Amino acid sequence: MKVTVSRRAHFNAAHRLYRPDWDDAKNDAVFGKCNNPNYHGHNYEMIVSVTGPINPETGFVMDVKVLKDLIKAEVEDAFDHKNLNLDVPEFKNLNPTAENIVVVIWNKLRKHIASSLALEVVLYETPRNFVKYTGE
């Protein structure tokens, strides 16, 4: 029997979708208003889910307090009220699209969660636009 436990979290961050190797016209054509040279921000919401067997001793798949603290240390403290392009090392040479952000978050969390447990991260850039990554 496997059970999924989830934790919702959020962070606010600015970013610019831009490729320095493209000219302004191509960046505008591909990224539109998300290419604003003065950046733009989102109130990101995310759901982190861990799936696995219930530990017979604790009754947990994973202690949700441990998951909460991990999300705070690895994601919220690193991304909240930051300019992703300028302040977050993972995006120094990586365009901070929602797709790339969710993969970075998953990788930051994965190294702290037992490999026997499945990890899924769903990241909402807006209430209607979201991405999901499971490591595949």
KAQUI-V250890 format. One record per residue. RES is the residue in one small letter. D_LAST is the distance of its C-alpha to the last C-alpha in Angstrom with 2 decimals. Layout:
BEGIN
RES,D_LAST + RES,D_LAST
END
This chain:
BEGIN
m,22.43 + k,19.46 + v,19.94 + t,17.95 + v,19.70 + s,19.14 + r,20.82 + r,21.65 + a,22.49 + h,23.49 + f,24.48 + n,26.53 + a,25.84 + a,27.03 + h,25.33 + r,26.10 + l,23.91 + y,25.54 + r,25.30 + p,28.32 + d,28.39 + w,29.12 + d,32.53 + d,33.25 + a,33.61 + k,30.17 + n,28.54 + d,30.61 + a,29.75 + v,25.96 + f,25.67 + g,28.96 + k,30.18 + c,26.98 + n,28.46 + n,31.45 + p,32.75 + n,33.75 + y,30.22 + h,29.43 + g,27.98 + h,25.85 + n,26.01 + y,22.33 + e,21.49 + m,18.40 + i,17.47 + v,15.68 + s,15.07 + v,15.05 + t,15.22 + g,17.19 + p,20.70 + i,23.75 + n,25.57 + p,29.02 + e,30.85 + t,29.55 + g,28.35 + f,25.20 + v,21.50 + m,21.54 + d,24.57 + v,24.00 + k,26.40 + v,24.28 + l,21.22 + k,23.61 + d,24.93 + l,21.58 + i,20.57 + k,24.07 + a,24.07 + e,20.68 + v,20.35 + e,23.68 + d,25.95 + a,23.95 + f,23.46 + d,26.23 + h,29.12 + k,27.78 + n,27.51 + l,23.89 + n,25.03 + l,27.93 + d,27.37 + v,23.76 + p,23.22 + e,19.48 + f,20.59 + k,23.53 + n,21.98 + l,18.98 + n,19.81 + p,19.21 + t,17.79 + a,16.21 + e,12.83 + n,13.45 + i,15.05 + v,12.30 + v,9.96 + v,13.20 + i,13.99 + w,10.85 + n,11.53 + k,15.18 + l,14.88 + r,12.51 + k,15.25 + h,17.78 + i,16.32 + a,16.82 + s,14.03 + s,15.33 + l,14.29 + a,11.09 + l,10.58 + e,10.13 + v,11.85 + v,13.72 + l,15.88 + y,19.05 + e,20.76 + t,23.55 + p,24.32 + r,23.25 + n,20.36 + f,17.07 + v,13.35 + k,10.56 + y,7.30 + t,5.66 + g,3.78 + e,0.00
END
